[in-house]
Amino acid sequence: MAEEDLPLFGDNARLVVDQLTDAGLLRKRPRGWFWTDRRRASDPADIRSSGGAQCS
């Protein structure tokens, strides 16, 4: 993601990018930020069941 893309992600995008960079998950390069974790970026996010844990 490049600096000019930040407004596309809302008012808090810069804060989140800075936090992810500080946590070592993103790396800032001249052309933007890049994912550094060995896992895919989608692995830590649960997009299938965003409604919380299932009840039995």
N, C-alpha and C positions, 0 to 999 in steps of 0.2 A: 504494500500500500504506500502510496506517495503522499507527501504533504498536502497536495491539492485535493486529494480524495477525502481528507478528514471531514469536511462539511457534509459529505454524503451520509455520514454515520451519526450525525447528531451533535448536540452541544457538548457532550461528555467524551467524545471520541479521543481528543488529545489526552485527557486525563487517563483514560483506559489504556491507550497506547503507551503512555509513559509508565504506567504501573506494570504492564506486561514486559516492557523493556527492562525495568528495574528488577523484575522477577526472573529475567534471563530467558523468557519465552520468545521475545522479539529482539532483533538486532537492527540498529539504525545504520543504514548505509547511505551514501550520497543520493541514491535513487529512491530511497524510501525504507520502510521497515520490512524485515523478512523473518519468517518463522524459524526458530532454532532447535526446537524440541525434536527428538527422534520419532515421536508419535506423529500421526497426522493431526493437523490443527482441529479437525472435527472430532477426534477421539475423546477429548475431555468434556465435550458438550453432549448432553443427552437431548437430542432433538426429536426422538421418537415418542417420549412420554413426558412432555413438558408440563403435564398436569400434576406431577408429583407421583409418589409411590402408589402402586395399585393396592387396593384393599381386597382381601380374600373373604 
